[in-house]
Every structure is written in C-alpha cells, then in structure tokens.
Amino acid sequence: MSKRVGLAGVTGQRQAGHTGIQATAIQRIEAQSPFGKAAMKKATFNLPEELHYRLKVAAASTRREMVDIVIEALAQYLKERQL
C-alpha cells in the first residue's frame, strides 16, 4: 500500500490523490510556474498520436516532465491572445 500525498503534503498534511513522486513533481511545477502555488486541477484530454510522441521526445531530451511543457505552452498561448 503506497502513501498518497497531495498538495497539502507541502505543509505536512496528508491528502489523498497523489503519490509522493506526483507531489514532488507538483511542488517543482509550482516553484517554476508563473502561477506560483496556484491550485492545480486535473485535465484529461486526447492528443493526436504524433503530437504526443513529439511531446514525449521533447520532454525526454530536455529532462523535463511532459506536464511542464504543456503548462508552459498553454500559458504562452493564452498570454499571446490576452486571455
């Protein structure tokens, strides 16, 4: 049975929903994000196979998580459109 820690894990509180590895990734994203420690929401969507492959290759080649690249790209897209 694995211990599950959420964003509350930063303050030492336990919260169901994220493994320790996921919580660490979320902390890293928050630290690098222009949104700071904004609450995270899960988004589930499908990507074309080729785009997913290219995202995965980009993440591996830059030693970044795929979600980091998606957040950066989406933030830039919305900034350019002033949304």
C-alpha positions as CSV (number, residue, x, y, z in Angstrom):
1,M,0.0,0.0,0.0
2,S,1.5,3.3,-1.0
3,K,1.3,6.5,0.9
4,R,-0.6,9.1,-1.1
5,V,0.2,12.8,-0.6
6,G,-1.4,15.8,-2.2
7,L,-0.6,19.5,-2.3
8,A,-1.3,19.6,1.4
9,G,1.9,17.5,1.7
10,V,3.9,20.7,1.5
11,T,2.5,21.7,4.9
12,G,2.8,18.2,6.3
13,Q,-0.9,17.4,6.0
14,R,-1.9,14.2,4.2
15,Q,-4.3,14.4,1.3
16,A,-5.5,11.5,-0.9
17,G,-4.9,11.8,-4.6
18,H,-1.2,12.0,-5.3
19,T,1.7,9.7,-4.7
20,G,4.9,11.1,-3.2
21,I,6.5,11.3,-6.7
22,Q,3.5,13.2,-8.0
23,A,3.5,15.5,-5.0
24,T,7.2,16.3,-5.7
25,A,6.5,17.0,-9.3
26,I,3.7,19.3,-8.4
27,Q,5.9,21.2,-6.0
28,R,8.5,21.6,-8.7
29,I,5.9,22.8,-11.2
30,E,4.6,25.3,-8.6
31,A,8.1,26.6,-7.9
32,Q,8.8,27.2,-11.6
33,S,5.3,28.3,-12.6
34,P,4.4,31.9,-13.3
35,F,1.2,30.9,-11.3
36,G,3.2,30.2,-8.2
37,K,1.4,27.9,-5.8
38,A,-1.9,28.1,-7.6
39,A,-4.3,25.3,-7.0
40,M,-3.8,22.5,-9.6
41,K,-6.8,21.0,-11.5
42,K,-6.6,17.8,-13.4
43,A,-7.4,18.0,-17.1
44,T,-7.9,14.9,-19.2
45,F,-7.8,15.2,-22.9
46,N,-6.7,13.3,-26.0
47,L,-3.8,14.3,-28.2
48,P,-3.0,13.2,-31.7
49,E,-0.6,10.3,-31.5
50,E,2.2,12.2,-33.4
51,L,1.8,15.2,-31.1
52,H,2.0,13.0,-28.0
53,Y,5.1,11.3,-29.4
54,R,6.8,14.7,-30.1
55,L,5.9,16.0,-26.7
56,K,7.4,12.8,-25.1
57,V,10.6,13.1,-27.1
58,A,10.9,16.8,-26.2
59,A,10.4,16.1,-22.5
60,A,13.0,13.3,-22.5
61,S,15.5,15.3,-24.5
62,T,15.2,18.3,-22.2
63,R,14.9,16.2,-19.0
64,R,11.5,17.9,-18.2
65,E,8.1,16.4,-17.4
66,M,5.6,16.5,-20.2
67,V,3.2,18.5,-18.0
68,D,5.8,21.2,-17.6
69,I,6.0,21.7,-21.3
70,V,2.2,21.6,-21.7
71,I,1.8,24.2,-18.9
72,E,4.4,26.5,-20.5
73,A,3.0,26.2,-24.0
74,L,-0.6,26.8,-22.8
75,A,0.4,29.8,-20.7
76,Q,2.2,31.3,-23.6
77,Y,-0.7,30.6,-26.0
78,L,-3.2,32.3,-23.6
79,K,-0.8,35.2,-22.9
80,E,-0.4,35.9,-26.7
81,R,-4.2,36.1,-27.0
82,Q,-4.6,38.1,-23.9
83,L,-6.9,35.6,-22.4
